[in-house]
Amino acid sequence: MKNTLKLISASAFVATLAPLCSCTSDSEQEFIGKNEITLQSDTLTPEALWAMGRIGSYAISPDGTKIAYQVTYFSVELNKSHTVIYCMNADGSDQKLLTSSAKSESDPVWLDNSRIAFLSDSEVWAMTSDGNNRKQLSQTEGKVEGFIFSPDGQNVILIKSIPFHDIIEERPADLPKSSGMVINDLMYRHWDHYVESILHPFLFSVGDSYAIGNEGKDILNGEPFECPMEPFGGIEQLAWSPDSKQIAYTCRKKTGLEYSISTDSDIYLYNIATGETTNLCKPADYIAPDYEPTKTLRNQLVNAETNLINNVGYDQNPQFSPDGKYVAWLSMERDGYESDRQRLCVYEVATGEKRYVTEQFDSSVDDFCWNTDSRTIYYIGVWHATENIYSTDLEGNVKQLTDEQADFGSLKLMPNGNILAERHDYFHPADLYLLTVGDSSTVTTTQLTNENDHILSQLAEGSSEARWCETTDGQQMHYWVIKPPHFDPAKKYPTLLFCEGGPQSPVSQFWSYRWNFYIMVSQGYVIIAPNRRGLPGFGQEWLEEISGDWTGQCIKDYLSAIDNACDSLPYVDRDRLAAVGASFGGFSVYTLAGCHEKRFKCFIAHDGAFNLEAMYTETEENWFSNWEYDDAYWNKDRTANADRTYSNSPHLNVDKWDTPILCIHGEKDYRINATQGMSAFNAARMRGIPAQLLLYPDENHWVLKPQNGILWQRTYFNWLKRWME
């Protein structure tokens, strides 16, 4: 059934929700506000999914009475997004829209109890908490990509791009229209773009009425390094000390080949009075050992036990304690391993002592915030397929605070010691929740926003339950069973085996606008989603068994899960099974296509690796292939793991393919190049196997544009319907 979807105009949005400041210079028809949608059935469709508002960053006023937050809306017709800012009381009441410009306005930050700073058209602006008295604070010709004010309001850090031509040479002045690039080292492109500029933090003084001065100081002046770090780092990678005298920032001070094979980033402390910079992770005389760039760093000298005390892995996202005595950050132990367990490291400023305070938690910390006492840290971590909230003290005593079949995210501390967090699950997109912490560490959860209730209230909800099964090597494995709305246990349902990416990303209660389980079960499918070997939340040993064994036990785990579901769940139709997945999940689908023994009726692989030898040199982040494969494919002394990896690459087993397959890929995906998806599709067709290729010239590893997203969903479900019904 189709939906009736109406995009509310700016004026209608004003009348419906809140008084707004007037739009005079911006075109009204370009304003994208909350989507009014009337469903013709209680089934979630692609159009309804893209009509939902997406809550982003949020901030708490200094007195704790108000919360500003951003929401992004999408117009399918215009094929674009628009971000606006709301404000509400701390109990969720009196929600008001503050911004109505046709330009996106985002990243709200409280300057005091009545004024909010935000980004508009890549400049910092301010407004009062009712959306009035708007004033531009920065004058950078639209170059601001992030900002953070000092606690005393005297300075601000602005993130700006600067030209970078150490790797891609600057084009000759007399050839301004030349498109060619002369490239001299690795890391010449990242994620979805060529690297001809890098981000640097600039320090600016703040004058009367928070006006930002015109002369800024580059904290990394003359250094060819980025801060925040590519590809996903943001303003969370920098922090002000409570006395406004120092800045902690994240940086990987490497370039080219060295950058491409190392994950070693550090936390630096910058003194704004002296300009002195101190590395908090390593001693001043530290010299990184030599390395062999075509082999895993796992067994090289940089990861010897004597070097691990120097924080040689990913270190990022520093936060000062409220009393300024400590800096905490997220820390991975080993160099070259992007999915190592992420621990909380606490650095004592006075002594330089480092301690790790989440060792009792055998999984990764995903986000954290200090408590007001400067002795307790709240954090989010995954365990047994849910992201819940925990606390730890400086002695490392961990307590679990929430136990919900849901995922929490993005913690912030309220001035009264309570917690503001985002929460979502398979059937509810992100909303903001207040967590009241009791004396005995009990937590009461209160929902503050209901951003998409106007859509969700029209839908029939499905359900999910956790199950465990035995694997082929005698281990117990968790998997989710997600069931359709109006589920009838007496019926037989076509069933999807979901193959997770990463390869070390959890199958928790995530909400996705592409791999959305709610929309899948709404079309009448049951989903089996295993937490197979290599996924976090089941201990470090389980997590690490994937590396060097991409085609072994984890593939057997997939088959164990779907076989167990077929044998123990009478509503799973073993004659109508499909395997689907993206990234490593796409690789898993290509692998299963050569060994599934006719279990599946069809396959769908998005952005998956197909030829691992080609993948080794195609991907931009060489540390990934080194750690996962052990060796370059040309090394004559390569390990047994490397031999097994390359000899079982999916492209070598196409002769065993016998099942229809849909391949999807973005041509701006530089992590797993589009040639991988094209090759898989071409191979299937040359083998005479029914196949389809959905190729996006303008998308990366994800699908971000509304019309592309809807085309993705339609193609996905058309393929399943064609082969499973």
Number of C-alpha atoms within 10 A of each C-alpha: 10 13 16 12 15 13 20 18 16 23 16 11 21 17 10 10 12 13 16 20 17 14 15 8 8 13 12 15 13 16 25 27 26 24 23 16 19 15 18 11 13 16 23 23 22 21 20 22 20 21 24 24 21 18 22 19 15 25 21 24 22 15 12 17 14 22 24 25 22 24 22 20 22 24 22 19 9 12 13 15 18 21 26 28 25 20 25 21 17 19 15 18 12 12 18 19 24 24 24 26 24 20 18 20 25 26 23 26 23 23 21 14 15 14 19 23 26 23 22 20 15 20 21 28 22 26 20 18 23 19 21 15 11 15 15 17 20 23 17 17 9 13 17 22 19 21 24 19 23 21 15 12 15 15 21 24 27 26 22 22 16 14 12 17 18 17 19 21 14 14 15 9 8 7 8 8 9 10 7 9 14 12 14 13 14 18 22 22 17 16 20 17 13 13 18 18 16 18 22 24 27 19 22 20 19 19 13 7 9 21 17 24 17 11 12 16 15 17 21 17 11 7 11 18 19 23 24 26 19 15 10 7 15 17 21 16 20 25 23 23 22 17 12 19 16 20 23 24 25 27 23 21 15 18 18 14 15 18 19 21 29 27 23 25 23 25 28 20 23 20 17 16 8 9 11 11 16 14 16 21 21 17 11 9 6 10 8 12 10 9 15 10 17 19 24 24 24 17 11 14 16 22 21 13 10 9 18 16 13 19 22 24 24 26 26 27 23 29 25 23 23 17 13 17 15 21 23 25 24 23 28 25 21 26 26 28 25 19 21 21 23 24 22 27 21 23 21 16 15 9 9 13 11 17 16 18 21 25 15 12 23 19 23 26 22 19 20 26 21 24 22 17 11 16 15 19 23 23 28 26 25 24 18 19 25 22 29 21 27 21 22 22 17 16 12 18 14 20 15 18 21 19 13 13 18 20 24 29 21 18 20 23 21 23 15 12 17 19 21 26 23 23 23 20 22 22 20 18 23 23 19 24 21 24 22 18 16 12 7 7 14 13 19 13 15 14 16 20 19 15 18 19 13 14 19 20 10 16 17 16 21 19 15 19 10 14 15 16 20 14 20 12 9 8 12 12 21 19 25 21 19 23 27 24 19 12 16 11 12 8 10 17 24 21 29 26 24 26 26 25 21 13 24 21 16 25 24 25 24 23 20 13 18 17 16 16 26 29 24 21 25 21 15 17 24 27 29 25 23 31 30 32 28 26 29 30 24 21 17 17 12 17 23 19 17 21 20 22 20 25 20 15 18 22 21 18 22 26 21 19 26 27 15 17 24 17 12 11 13 14 19 24 17 20 16 20 26 24 29 24 24 26 23 24 24 28 30 29 32 31 24 24 25 20 17 18 11 15 19 23 18 26 26 26 28 26 30 28 33 27 21 22 19 15 18 23 13 17 21 22 25 27 27 22 27 25 22 23 28 25 27 22 20 9 11 8 11 16 16 12 17 22 16 16 24 20 15 19 20 26 21 15 16 17 11 14 23 21 19 20 30 23 28 26 30 24 20 19 23 20 22 27 24 23 20 24 30 19 16 26 22 17 17 23 15 11 14 12 16 15 21 18 19 17 18 17 11 14 17 22 22 16 18 16 18 21 20 16 21 20 13 19 21 13 17 18 13 12 19 23 12 9 17 16 7
